[in-house]
Amino acid sequence: MKSALSSLHEKRDAFDKMKKNYEDTVEYIQKCKSTLTRASSPSDVPVMAPGALLDVAKYLGSLNFHVWEKMHKTVKFTPVTLDPNTAAPWLVLSDDLTSVCDSDEKQKLPDNPERFDPDTGVLGRESFTSGKHAWDVNVGDNTAWVVGVAKESVQRKEKVSSVLKNGYLSVYFYHKMYFAGTSPLTRLNLKRNPQRIRVQLDCDKGRISFYDPHDNTHIYTFKHAITEKVFPYFWVGCQQCPLTVEPLEVSVKAVEYL
């Protein structure tokens, strides 16, 4: 947790430094403009070669966009981040809170009500009650995982199955087989072993669907009314390969008006 906070502080400091550099540049340019404005007459302006003047438009034009463009190259946007306060003591989270794997060592963590223990689960920080939401989970070669959503009211201090009757809407991979978390479990026959699982949640219609984003193959859909907060849910029983929430690609489209 300390390392995660330290990483966030470092990113914030880097952004503040970049912002200060741009502000200094703008201040310098404004001083240059002021100096040019104070020229008393054309005769006071020295003859200069073409291109010798500072290109003010280059620096002031779309300044906010250029700041965003610089930050976009260094900071990735992830639609779901993991909540370390819910993570089971056996789990190891990455510093940026986007991946999780199992371990054989139980950490000394507060036994707060939100934390899963003994089950090796963790929730996403963001909760949903309305609207449409989607995220991709890289499962890679992980040999035991559960991905989906969990209701806020799920039992966290007992080891229970991640199935619908217990407040989970999820898909499983266990013992080299895929299942939907129904009661009893529904065996899923997939043509390939997906490296990623896409979770699509429509709270208003009460639908949560799972896809293989490689070719958008539909895996399973739950139809269940969302009557309370739900959170992205991850369960992992593999120490060698983590589950990772993948970042989104952010794009900007420039439109020219004639």
FENWO-V154826 format. One record per helix or strand of 3 or more residues. SS is the DSSP state (H for helix, E for strand). FROM is the first residue (numbers start at 1). TO is the last residue. If there is no record, write none. Layout:
# FENWO-V154826
SS_FROM_TO + SS_FROM_TO
This chain:
# FENWO-V154826
H_2_37 + H_42_44 + H_56_60 + H_63_74 + E_99_101 + E_121_128 + E_132_138 + E_145_151 + H_164_166 + E_168_174 + E_177_180 + E_186_188 + E_196_202 + E_207_212 + E_217_223 + E_230_236 + E_243_245
